[in-house]
Amino acid sequence: MKRILIVGGGLIGIRHIQSVLAHPHCELVGLVDPDVSIATQAKRFDSMTEVDEHVDGVVIATPTHLHAAHGIEAAERGWHVLIEKPVAGTLDDAGTLKAAIKRHKVGSLVGHHRRYHASIQQLKTLIADDAIGAVINASLIWAMRKPDEYYQGNWRTAGGSPVMINLVHDIDLLRYVIGEISQTAALSGKGLRGKDRIESGAIALAFENGATGAISFADTAPSPWGFEAGTGENPNIGTTSQDMMWITGTKGGISFPSMTLWHGTQWGEAAQRQSLENVENKKPPLDVQLDHFLQVIDGENPLIDVADAARTLEVALQIETQLTQTQKFKYLRKT
């Protein structure tokens, strides 16, 4: 049995608690969070310094700007760490966290849990096995209408950009499935909740292997398109089972999550659809991630470590900066 501590009782923290409680090889030490009204089934601690019990691993699910400090504190106590995405608020923080983990010789894993989807593993394998040839481009849509109360009375009030909360997942998946991203260009869309808030936009991507990509996103537009809606992986978001990512190559293309594969090289002939047997999740990806975290505690290499996650963070921060600059430029033109 591995004794797991959860730090942070927000939406994702509560899901981690449920996953730990349901796992046959885990025991929940408790929850570090000063708000005693949430997760009443868990033993409570105001801070990690109060924890005087044996801990094998800790899940850091606090706001992003606290990830590095909490991860370092856990490492100093010899606790293996699973850190929610993004790995840190800045690249400097990510570097400091990486050094602390190495210095204290603890295992680390970063919570880009979408890598554990069976369909993502299938997609990665198909592309690696040349199913669509060399990748040429990728198109991705993420759009939903977040409720206004999502931003009220919490850390999202002053920020809450969908880039760092949501698109960082999609950026990581594109890196994981297609390859490293070498260049980005981003334009912000119209702000509805405030002139300074990034809410929608368009992003162009270049990959080191020569492929290009485009992301269209919004947290102000209800739609059936987005990873959560398409895969049904988030219990807080309605499932539509609609495709939200399309990847083309020199031999054909594939859409996700339906895993519809098309082949054809002659422009005068219609592309032919090839039937695929979709690989289904045997258990929720968050639970598979917990399985893997237990293996990391026992010494296995992580699917995504702090250094890997820092590369995703670097791309996300670059996009965030570009969006902020275009947002300010539009505002200055109006004034």
C-alpha positions as CSV (number, residue, x, y, z in Angstrom):
1,M,0.0,0.0,0.0
2,K,1.2,3.5,-0.9
3,R,0.2,6.3,1.4
4,I,-0.8,9.3,-0.7
5,L,-1.3,12.9,0.4
6,I,-3.3,15.4,-1.7
7,V,-2.4,19.1,-1.6
8,G,-5.1,21.4,-2.9
9,G,-8.8,20.7,-2.8
10,G,-10.0,22.3,-6.1
11,L,-11.9,20.6,-8.9
12,I,-8.9,18.4,-9.9
13,G,-7.8,17.9,-6.3
14,I,-11.2,16.4,-5.5
15,R,-10.9,14.0,-8.4
16,H,-7.5,12.9,-7.2
17,I,-9.0,12.2,-3.8
18,Q,-11.7,10.0,-5.3
19,S,-9.1,8.2,-7.4
20,V,-6.8,7.5,-4.4
21,L,-9.8,6.3,-2.2
22,A,-10.9,3.9,-4.9
23,H,-7.4,2.5,-5.6
24,P,-6.8,-1.0,-4.1
25,H,-3.1,-0.2,-3.5
26,C,-3.4,3.3,-2.1
27,E,-4.3,4.8,1.3
28,L,-5.3,8.4,1.6
29,V,-3.2,10.2,4.2
30,G,-5.4,13.3,3.9
31,L,-5.9,16.7,2.2
32,V,-3.8,19.8,2.7
33,D,-6.3,22.7,2.3
34,P,-7.5,25.3,4.8
35,D,-11.1,25.1,3.5
36,V,-12.7,22.5,5.8
37,S,-16.0,22.6,3.9
38,I,-14.6,20.5,1.0
39,A,-13.7,16.8,1.0
40,T,-15.1,16.2,4.4
41,Q,-14.2,12.5,4.1
42,A,-10.5,13.3,4.2
43,K,-8.3,14.0,7.2
44,R,-7.3,17.7,7.1
45,F,-4.1,19.6,7.3
46,D,-3.6,23.4,7.0
47,S,-0.1,22.9,5.5
48,M,2.4,20.2,4.7
49,T,4.4,21.2,7.8
50,E,1.5,19.8,9.9
51,V,1.7,16.4,8.4
52,D,3.4,14.1,10.9
53,E,2.4,10.8,9.3
54,H,4.3,8.6,6.8
55,V,3.8,9.7,3.2
56,D,5.0,7.8,0.1
57,G,3.8,10.3,-2.5
58,V,2.1,13.6,-2.7
59,V,-0.2,15.0,-5.4
60,I,0.3,18.8,-5.8
61,A,-3.1,20.2,-7.1
62,T,-2.7,23.8,-5.9
63,P,-2.9,26.9,-8.2
64,T,-0.1,26.9,-10.8
65,H,2.0,29.7,-9.2
66,L,2.4,27.5,-6.0
67,H,3.4,24.3,-7.8
68,A,7.1,24.8,-7.5
69,A,7.2,25.8,-3.9
70,H,4.9,23.0,-2.8
71,G,6.8,20.5,-5.0
72,I,10.1,21.6,-3.5
73,E,8.7,21.3,0.1
74,A,7.5,17.8,-0.6
75,A,10.9,16.8,-2.2
76,E,12.7,18.2,0.9
77,R,10.7,15.8,3.0
78,G,11.6,12.9,0.8
79,W,8.1,12.5,-0.8
80,H,7.7,11.5,-4.4
81,V,5.6,14.1,-6.3
82,L,2.9,14.1,-8.9
83,I,2.5,17.7,-9.9
84,E,-0.6,19.0,-11.7
85,K,-0.2,20.8,-15.0
86,P,1.3,23.2,-15.8
87,V,4.4,22.1,-14.0
88,A,5.1,25.6,-12.7
89,G,4.2,29.2,-13.3
90,T,7.5,30.2,-14.8
91,L,10.4,28.4,-16.5
92,D,12.7,29.6,-13.7
93,D,10.4,27.9,-11.1
94,A,10.3,24.8,-13.2
95,G,14.2,24.7,-13.3
96,T,14.4,25.2,-9.5
97,L,11.9,22.4,-9.0
98,K,13.8,20.1,-11.3
99,A,17.0,20.8,-9.3
100,A,15.3,20.1,-6.0
101,I,13.9,16.8,-7.2
102,K,17.3,15.7,-8.4
103,R,19.0,16.9,-5.2
104,H,16.6,15.0,-2.9
105,K,16.5,11.9,-5.2
106,V,12.7,11.6,-5.3
107,G,10.6,10.5,-8.2
108,S,8.4,13.0,-10.1
109,L,5.6,12.9,-12.5
110,V,3.6,15.8,-14.1
111,G,-0.2,15.5,-14.5
112,H,-0.6,15.8,-18.2
113,H,-3.0,12.8,-17.8
114,R,-4.3,12.9,-21.4
115,R,-1.2,11.0,-22.4
116,Y,-2.8,8.0,-20.6
117,H,-5.8,7.9,-22.9
118,A,-5.8,4.6,-24.8
119,S,-6.9,6.5,-27.9
120,I,-4.0,8.9,-27.6
121,Q,-1.6,6.0,-27.3
122,Q,-3.3,4.5,-30.4
123,L,-3.0,7.8,-32.3
124,K,0.7,8.2,-31.4
125,T,1.4,4.6,-32.6
126,L,-0.4,5.1,-35.9
127,I,1.5,8.2,-36.7
128,A,4.8,6.6,-35.7
129,D,4.0,3.6,-37.8
130,D,3.5,5.8,-40.9
131,A,-0.2,5.2,-41.1
132,I,-0.7,8.7,-42.7
133,G,2.8,9.2,-43.9
134,A,4.9,12.2,-42.9
135,V,2.7,14.6,-40.9
136,I,2.0,17.8,-42.9
137,N,-0.4,19.8,-40.7
138,A,-2.8,19.5,-37.7
139,S,-5.9,21.5,-36.9
140,L,-7.4,21.6,-33.4
141,I,-10.5,23.3,-31.9
142,W,-11.2,23.9,-28.2
143,A,-14.3,25.9,-27.5
144,M,-16.7,26.0,-24.6
145,R,-18.7,28.6,-22.6
146,K,-17.4,28.6,-19.1
147,P,-19.9,29.8,-16.5
148,D,-19.2,33.3,-15.0
149,E,-19.1,31.8,-11.4
150,Y,-16.0,29.8,-12.5
151,Y,-14.0,33.0,-12.2
152,Q,-15.7,34.5,-9.1
153,G,-14.0,34.6,-5.7
154,N,-10.9,32.5,-6.6
155,W,-7.4,32.7,-8.2
156,R,-8.9,32.7,-11.7
157,T,-10.5,36.2,-11.1
158,A,-7.2,38.0,-12.0
159,G,-6.2,35.5,-14.7
160,G,-7.7,32.2,-15.6
161,S,-6.4,32.2,-19.2
162,P,-7.6,29.1,-21.1
163,V,-4.0,28.8,-22.4
164,M,-2.6,27.8,-19.1
165,I,-5.7,26.0,-17.8
166,N,-6.8,24.2,-20.9
167,L,-4.7,24.6,-24.0
168,V,-1.5,23.5,-22.2
169,H,-3.1,20.0,-22.4
170,D,-3.6,20.3,-26.1
171,I,-0.1,21.7,-26.6
172,D,1.4,18.8,-24.7
173,L,-0.6,16.3,-26.8
174,L,0.6,17.9,-30.1
175,R,4.2,17.6,-28.8
176,Y,3.6,14.0,-27.7
177,V,1.9,12.8,-30.9
178,I,3.6,14.9,-33.6
179,G,6.9,16.3,-32.2
180,E,8.6,19.3,-30.7
181,I,7.1,22.7,-31.4
182,S,9.7,25.2,-32.7
183,Q,7.7,28.3,-33.4
184,T,4.4,29.9,-32.5
185,A,2.4,33.0,-33.6
186,A,-0.9,33.9,-31.8
187,L,-3.7,36.5,-32.2
188,S,-6.2,37.2,-29.4
189,G,-9.9,37.4,-30.0
190,K,-12.6,39.6,-28.6
191,G,-12.8,39.9,-24.8
192,L,-16.3,39.6,-23.3
193,R,-15.5,39.4,-19.6
194,G,-13.0,42.2,-19.6
195,K,-10.5,44.0,-22.0
196,D,-7.5,42.4,-20.3
197,R,-8.7,38.8,-20.2
198,I,-7.5,36.3,-22.8
199,E,-10.6,34.4,-23.8
200,S,-10.3,33.4,-27.4
201,G,-7.9,33.4,-30.3
202,A,-6.0,31.7,-33.0
203,I,-2.5,30.1,-32.8
204,A,-0.2,29.0,-35.6
205,L,2.4,26.4,-34.8
206,A,5.6,25.1,-36.5
207,F,7.1,21.7,-35.6
208,E,10.8,20.7,-35.8
209,N,9.9,18.0,-38.3
210,G,8.5,20.5,-40.8
211,A,4.8,20.1,-40.0
212,T,2.6,23.0,-39.2
213,G,-0.6,23.4,-37.1
214,A,-3.4,25.7,-36.0
215,I,-5.4,26.0,-32.8
216,S,-8.7,27.9,-32.6
217,F,-9.9,28.4,-29.0
218,A,-12.5,30.2,-26.9
219,D,-13.8,29.9,-23.3
220,T,-16.8,32.1,-24.2
221,A,-18.4,30.1,-27.0
222,P,-20.5,27.0,-26.4
223,S,-19.6,24.2,-28.8
224,P,-19.4,20.4,-29.2
225,W,-15.7,20.7,-30.0
226,G,-12.9,20.2,-27.5
227,F,-11.0,17.3,-26.0
228,E,-13.1,17.0,-22.9
229,A,-16.4,17.1,-24.8
230,G,-15.1,14.8,-27.6
231,T,-13.7,12.1,-25.3
232,G,-16.1,12.5,-22.3
233,E,-13.0,12.4,-20.0
234,N,-14.2,15.2,-17.6
235,P,-17.3,14.5,-15.5
236,N,-17.9,18.3,-15.2
237,I,-18.2,18.8,-19.0
238,G,-20.9,17.3,-21.2
239,T,-19.9,14.6,-23.7
240,T,-20.6,15.2,-27.4
241,S,-18.3,12.6,-29.0
242,Q,-17.4,15.0,-31.8
243,D,-14.0,15.2,-33.4
244,M,-11.8,18.1,-32.4
245,M,-8.4,17.4,-34.0
246,W,-7.5,16.6,-37.6
247,I,-4.0,15.5,-38.7
248,T,-3.0,15.2,-42.4
249,G,0.0,13.5,-43.9
250,T,1.6,12.5,-47.2
251,K,-0.6,9.3,-47.4
252,G,-3.8,10.5,-45.8
253,G,-5.3,11.8,-42.6
254,I,-6.9,11.0,-39.3
255,S,-9.4,12.7,-37.1
256,F,-9.6,12.4,-33.3
257,P,-11.2,11.1,-31.1
258,S,-13.3,9.1,-33.6
259,M,-10.0,7.7,-35.0
260,T,-11.3,8.0,-38.6
261,L,-8.5,7.2,-41.0
262,W,-8.5,8.3,-44.6
263,H,-6.1,7.2,-47.4
264,G,-5.6,8.5,-50.9
265,T,-2.9,10.2,-52.9
266,Q,-4.7,11.1,-56.2
267,W,-6.6,14.4,-56.2
268,G,-9.0,13.1,-58.9
269,E,-10.1,10.2,-56.7
270,A,-12.0,10.4,-53.5
271,A,-10.1,9.5,-50.4
272,Q,-11.0,6.1,-49.0
273,R,-12.0,5.6,-45.4
274,Q,-10.3,2.8,-43.5
275,S,-12.0,1.1,-40.6
276,L,-10.1,1.1,-37.4
277,E,-10.8,-0.8,-34.2
278,N,-10.8,2.0,-31.6
279,V,-9.0,1.2,-28.4
280,E,-11.1,2.1,-25.4
281,N,-10.0,3.1,-22.0
282,K,-10.0,0.2,-19.6
283,K,-10.2,2.7,-16.7
284,P,-10.3,6.5,-16.4
285,P,-6.9,8.1,-17.5
286,L,-6.6,9.8,-14.1
287,D,-6.6,6.4,-12.5
288,V,-4.1,5.0,-15.0
289,Q,-1.9,8.0,-14.2
290,L,-2.2,7.1,-10.5
291,D,-1.1,3.5,-11.3
292,H,1.9,4.9,-13.1
293,F,2.7,7.3,-10.2
294,L,2.9,4.2,-7.9
295,Q,5.4,2.7,-10.3
296,V,7.4,6.0,-10.4
297,I,7.5,5.8,-6.6
298,D,9.0,2.4,-7.0
299,G,11.6,3.7,-9.4
300,E,10.1,3.5,-12.9
301,N,10.9,6.2,-15.3
302,P,8.0,8.8,-15.6
303,L,6.0,9.1,-18.8
304,I,6.4,12.9,-18.5
305,D,8.9,14.3,-16.0
306,V,9.5,18.0,-15.0
307,A,12.0,18.6,-17.8
308,D,9.5,17.3,-20.5
309,A,6.7,19.2,-18.9
310,A,8.8,22.4,-18.9
311,R,9.0,22.2,-22.6
312,T,5.2,22.2,-22.8
313,L,5.2,25.1,-20.4
314,E,7.7,27.1,-22.5
315,V,5.5,26.9,-25.5
316,A,2.3,27.8,-23.5
317,L,4.1,30.8,-22.0
318,Q,5.3,32.0,-25.4
319,I,1.7,31.8,-26.7
320,E,0.4,33.5,-23.7
321,T,2.8,36.4,-24.2
322,Q,1.9,36.7,-27.8
323,L,-1.8,36.8,-27.0
324,T,-1.3,39.4,-24.3
325,Q,0.7,41.6,-26.7
326,T,-2.0,41.5,-29.4
327,Q,-4.7,42.2,-26.7
328,K,-2.9,45.3,-25.5
329,F,-2.2,46.5,-29.1
330,K,-5.9,46.2,-29.9
331,Y,-6.9,48.2,-26.8
332,L,-4.3,50.9,-27.5
333,R,-5.7,51.3,-31.0
334,K,-9.2,51.8,-29.7
335,T,-8.0,54.5,-27.2
